Amino acid sequence: MFNKGKDKSNYSEKDANRSQEKSEGFDEFFNQVLLKMPAKSATLIRNSLGQTKVKAEAFLAKNGEKLDHLFDEYLKNVDEVTRRKCHETIHFATLAAAIVGFSPIPFSDAFLLVPIQLTMMMRLHKLFGASWSEGLAKGFTKELVVVGLGRSVVGNVIKFVPAVGTVTGGIINATVATTITETLGWVTVKMLNDGEDIFNDVLTFQGQFKGLLKKIQKSRNTK
């Protein structure tokens, strides 16, 4: 009985420590992202973080269906530590994207998602020991903006409706922002694991992005 209680206590302590590590990991990721945003936008997001983070976490808890089976093939022959860090990195980015999605800044989402997505992609590149060039990344920014902008216009327009508009628009954009960011993350993982160069194979990246996006949307719609 004593040993069982001790094991349970140790497990709870490890679980609490892991949760703390994740929280600190997200804070470090998000602060890095804010430094890459326009100062005014970063300040507005930081000032509303108390409310938007709570909304974002609740949103992900409610809408974060278990889709790990879709990504199993993307992590073939990848060691457990790298697997865990891939999941964490994409989760941090997805949570950050949800926070931006709930932000009260009209017509900002698509552009503010770019620093989040580039930071995520940079970290994933480092996990796989692949080279990362800020110059190439800036060139890739246009691709990310085009992907996000068209899908967020409806939500941003709704944000202009008084009172309810901001809430409704935020919900729409949180869905769009998290889905796009999660998809970008896993396509990046797949291409890195397959030894493909994202910057040289933009058309391949776009094709795989569209394919995975359809799989994720189909999986969510059937649950």
C-alpha positions as CSV (number, residue, x, y, z in Angstrom):
1,M,0.0,0.0,0.0
2,F,2.8,2.4,0.9
3,N,4.6,1.8,-2.4
4,K,1.5,2.3,-4.4
5,G,0.8,5.6,-2.6
6,K,4.4,6.6,-3.2
7,D,4.2,5.7,-6.9
8,K,1.0,7.7,-7.3
9,S,2.6,10.7,-5.6
10,N,5.6,10.5,-7.8
11,Y,3.4,10.3,-10.9
12,S,1.4,13.3,-9.8
13,E,4.6,15.3,-9.2
14,K,6.0,14.3,-12.6
15,D,2.7,15.2,-14.2
16,A,2.7,18.6,-12.5
17,N,6.3,19.3,-13.5
18,R,5.5,18.3,-17.1
19,S,2.5,20.7,-17.1
20,Q,4.7,23.5,-15.7
21,E,7.4,22.8,-18.4
22,K,4.7,23.0,-21.1
23,S,3.4,26.3,-19.7
24,E,6.8,27.8,-19.6
25,G,7.6,26.4,-23.0
26,F,4.5,28.1,-24.5
27,D,5.3,31.4,-22.7
28,E,8.8,31.4,-24.2
29,F,7.4,30.5,-27.7
30,F,4.8,33.3,-27.5
31,N,7.2,35.9,-26.3
32,Q,9.5,35.1,-29.2
33,V,6.5,35.5,-31.6
34,L,5.5,38.8,-30.2
35,L,8.9,40.2,-30.8
36,K,8.4,39.6,-34.5
37,M,5.1,41.4,-34.7
38,P,4.5,45.1,-35.2
39,A,5.0,46.8,-31.8
40,K,1.4,48.2,-31.6
41,S,-0.2,44.9,-32.5
42,A,2.0,43.0,-30.0
43,T,1.1,45.4,-27.3
44,L,-2.7,45.1,-27.9
45,I,-2.4,41.3,-28.0
46,R,-0.3,41.3,-24.8
47,N,-2.8,43.6,-23.0
48,S,-5.7,41.3,-23.8
49,L,-3.8,38.1,-23.2
50,G,-5.5,37.4,-19.9
51,Q,-8.9,37.0,-21.7
52,T,-7.9,35.7,-25.1
53,K,-5.7,32.9,-23.7
54,V,-8.5,31.6,-21.5
55,K,-10.8,31.7,-24.6
56,A,-8.2,30.0,-26.8
57,E,-7.5,27.2,-24.3
58,A,-11.2,26.6,-23.8
59,F,-11.7,26.6,-27.6
60,L,-8.9,24.0,-28.1
61,A,-10.1,21.8,-25.3
62,K,-13.6,21.8,-26.9
63,N,-12.6,21.6,-30.5
64,G,-9.2,19.8,-30.3
65,E,-10.3,16.4,-31.6
66,K,-7.8,13.6,-31.4
67,L,-6.3,13.6,-34.9
68,D,-3.0,12.0,-34.1
69,H,-3.7,9.0,-36.3
70,L,-3.6,11.4,-39.3
71,F,0.0,12.3,-38.4
72,D,1.4,8.9,-37.6
73,E,2.8,8.4,-41.1
74,Y,4.5,11.8,-40.8
75,L,6.7,10.6,-37.9
76,K,7.9,7.3,-39.2
77,N,11.3,6.4,-37.9
78,V,11.4,9.5,-35.7
79,D,12.7,9.1,-32.1
80,E,10.3,9.7,-29.2
81,V,12.0,12.9,-28.0
82,T,11.6,14.5,-31.5
83,R,8.1,13.2,-31.7
84,R,7.2,14.9,-28.5
85,K,8.9,18.1,-29.4
86,C,7.1,18.2,-32.8
87,H,3.7,17.8,-31.0
88,E,4.6,20.5,-28.5
89,T,5.9,22.9,-31.1
90,I,2.8,22.6,-33.2
91,H,0.5,22.8,-30.1
92,F,2.3,26.0,-29.0
93,A,1.8,27.5,-32.4
94,T,-1.8,26.4,-32.6
95,L,-2.6,27.9,-29.2
96,A,-0.9,31.2,-30.2
97,A,-2.9,31.2,-33.4
98,A,-6.1,30.8,-31.5
99,I,-5.2,33.7,-29.2
100,V,-4.6,35.9,-32.3
101,G,-7.9,34.6,-33.7
102,F,-9.7,35.9,-30.6
103,S,-7.8,39.2,-30.7
104,P,-10.0,42.3,-31.2
105,I,-7.8,43.7,-34.0
106,P,-9.9,43.8,-37.3
107,F,-8.2,42.6,-40.5
108,S,-5.0,41.6,-38.7
109,D,-5.3,37.8,-38.3
110,A,-3.7,36.6,-41.6
111,F,-0.6,38.8,-41.2
112,L,-0.2,38.2,-37.5
113,L,-0.3,34.5,-38.0
114,V,2.8,34.6,-40.2
115,P,5.3,35.2,-37.3
116,I,3.7,32.4,-35.4
117,Q,3.9,30.0,-38.4
118,L,7.5,31.0,-39.3
119,T,8.6,30.5,-35.7
120,M,7.0,27.1,-35.6
121,M,8.6,26.1,-38.9
122,M,12.0,27.4,-37.8
123,R,11.8,25.3,-34.6
124,L,10.7,22.2,-36.6
125,H,13.6,22.7,-39.0
126,K,16.0,22.8,-36.1
127,L,14.5,19.6,-34.6
128,F,15.3,17.8,-37.8
129,G,18.7,19.4,-38.1
130,A,17.7,21.1,-41.3
131,S,19.1,24.5,-42.4
132,W,16.9,27.6,-41.9
133,S,17.4,30.9,-43.6
134,E,15.6,34.1,-42.5
135,G,16.0,35.4,-46.0
136,L,14.3,32.4,-47.6
137,A,11.7,32.5,-44.8
138,K,10.8,36.1,-45.7
139,G,10.3,35.0,-49.3
140,F,8.0,32.3,-48.1
141,T,5.9,34.8,-46.1
142,K,3.8,35.6,-49.2
143,E,2.7,32.0,-49.4
144,L,1.6,32.0,-45.8
145,V,-0.3,35.2,-46.1
146,V,-2.1,34.1,-49.2
147,V,-3.1,30.8,-47.5
148,G,-4.5,32.6,-44.4
149,L,-5.9,35.9,-45.8
150,G,-8.7,34.5,-48.0
151,R,-10.0,32.2,-45.3
152,S,-10.1,34.9,-42.6
153,V,-11.9,37.7,-44.4
154,V,-15.4,36.7,-43.4
155,G,-14.4,36.5,-39.7
156,N,-12.7,39.8,-39.9
157,V,-15.7,41.6,-41.5
158,I,-17.9,40.2,-38.7
159,K,-15.6,41.8,-36.2
160,F,-16.9,45.2,-37.2
161,V,-20.4,44.3,-36.1
162,P,-20.9,46.1,-32.7
163,A,-20.8,44.0,-29.5
164,V,-21.5,40.4,-30.7
165,G,-19.4,41.0,-33.8
166,T,-16.1,40.7,-32.1
167,V,-17.0,37.5,-30.3
168,T,-18.5,35.9,-33.4
169,G,-15.6,36.9,-35.6
170,G,-13.2,35.7,-33.1
171,I,-14.7,32.2,-33.0
172,I,-14.6,32.0,-36.8
173,N,-11.0,33.1,-37.0
174,A,-9.9,30.9,-34.2
175,T,-11.2,27.9,-36.1
176,V,-9.5,29.0,-39.3
177,A,-6.2,30.1,-37.6
178,T,-5.8,26.9,-35.7
179,T,-6.6,24.6,-38.6
180,I,-4.3,26.4,-41.0
181,T,-1.4,26.5,-38.5
182,E,-1.8,22.9,-37.4
183,T,-1.8,21.8,-41.1
184,L,1.3,23.9,-41.9
185,G,3.1,22.4,-39.0
186,W,2.4,18.8,-39.9
187,V,3.2,19.3,-43.6
188,T,6.5,20.9,-42.5
189,V,7.2,17.8,-40.4
190,K,6.4,15.4,-43.2
191,M,8.6,17.2,-45.8
192,L,11.5,17.5,-43.3
193,N,11.1,13.8,-42.4
194,D,11.0,12.9,-46.1
195,G,14.1,15.0,-46.7
196,E,12.3,17.5,-49.0
197,D,13.2,21.2,-49.1
198,I,10.2,23.3,-48.4
199,F,11.6,26.5,-49.9
200,N,12.7,24.8,-53.1
201,D,9.5,22.7,-53.4
202,V,6.8,25.3,-52.8
203,L,4.4,23.6,-55.2
204,T,4.9,20.3,-53.4
205,F,4.3,22.1,-50.1
206,Q,1.1,23.7,-51.4
207,G,-0.2,20.4,-52.7
208,Q,0.5,18.5,-49.5
209,F,-1.0,21.4,-47.5
210,K,-4.3,21.2,-49.4
211,G,-4.3,17.4,-49.1
212,L,-3.8,17.4,-45.4
213,L,-6.3,20.3,-44.9
214,K,-9.0,18.3,-46.6
215,K,-8.2,15.2,-44.4
216,I,-8.4,17.3,-41.2
217,Q,-11.6,18.9,-42.2
218,K,-13.2,15.7,-43.3
219,S,-12.1,14.0,-40.0
220,R,-13.6,16.8,-37.9
221,N,-16.8,16.9,-39.9
222,T,-17.4,13.2,-39.4
223,K,-17.1,13.3,-35.6
